[in-house]
């Protein structure tokens, strides 16, 4: 099946349509599966807060330890979007939003590869490879999904610039202005723009004695636009005060978060990534097409990112696929053509059989994906369980209190218990909490050092901790604190002098799984 994309106004051949359908069907099936990461409750709660108050800049409203600290939320616009979708159509709307972003991303990459001359089957294989790398990151609703789309737009812009097409150059600043209000991933976009610009300047300086190439865009036009892209990221509610926080967020160690650890190359995903890098290197080496050193610089920088943090794998995979995909395809064609006895093309009958098979496969994937759209699943086996029964008990009691809580549970509690109950920490980390307070929460959680500082220095009244963790054992031994409730996941303690302890004890816990296993968000 060697058909390629239609050109101009031509209709796509049936085989190409079948490949597109199969790719999109696989994307729909894989991306529709959704787990309830704690952040999804946080985005809905904060978006609701912004919508109800009508203000973005204000003192942090959800924690009792922040003492009026202003919360710098660099994802505020995504929070508002998530809340409006959730308020309109509930969790299925968030799943549809996530799937739509993913399918649009796949469609753009597939179409781009076909326009670079890859036959539909080969473009489809590359995009299916991209899907498998993206799946772990599309299991949850987070703004990094938006970053992937914007990043691909920047890659396409770079590719066009490198070929002398500057038509879309002036669209870059508005893109970055919007991106800076959705997710700090715009730093990756600025990074590849900057790398391409610096390497391109170096190339032109080295070739200054050679005749100018008419098709190259003037750097006097490119450099001001690149600088403008950086400047417009200050068009957010906090202006350029946000940038030092972003820089700190990008560099601060996060040993407690798996996604911020380097990609483990001996894992299945690590081996797959190494194979992709090897394919890109072979394609770049054996391709007969013109190769660009500035684009190679951008690819190399992106390819190293997963060695810094696992969460950067999609950025690297997209950069390799978009910027090196045509070279992989050309080397593939060169190797395939050199094989002895290879027929030039499959027969029309074989093409029809393959097209029919792809169509049936696409239809089956779509049918299998439909049940996944109805529920954002709470899944304890994937370490995404929440203290559903304990939080339900506190909510039913109707009390107002300050609650010390595990970092991973803070956003779930924030969604269900505010404004009556405020938390000691949650997943917003350094955007809402200073280093001292965050360290106090970690010491309390793990029983390190002065673990009581969170209880002693703040008006902590209740504590919801993980069963059998150090904080659980220490609170059972601490004078003046009493156990109010426990289940296999969580234990709730309170100060013995509080007037509402009997009210909590008298409140029956809800009849739900203690860890939310199998339940749907919210």
SULQUIZI-V656081 format. One record per run of one state. SS is the DSSP state (hx for helix, st for strand, lp for the rest). FROM is the first residue (numbers start at 1). LEN is the number of residues. Records with the same first field share a line. If there is no record, write none. Layout:
SS=FROM-LEN  FROM-LEN
This chain:
lp=1-13  33-2  36-2  54-5  60-3  64-6  71-5  90-1  116-4  138-6  163-6  180-6  207-12  235-6  252-6  261-7  287-6  306-4  339-9  375-2  378-2  383-5  398-3  406-1  418-3  424-5  432-3  447-6  457-5  467-3  478-3  487-3  496-5  507-13  521-2
hx=14-19  38-16  76-14  91-25  120-18  144-19  169-11  186-21  219-16  241-11  258-3  268-19  293-13  310-29  348-27  380-3  388-10  407-11  429-3  435-12  453-4  470-8  501-6
st=35-1  59-1  63-1  70-1  377-1  401-5  421-3  462-5  481-6  490-6  520-1
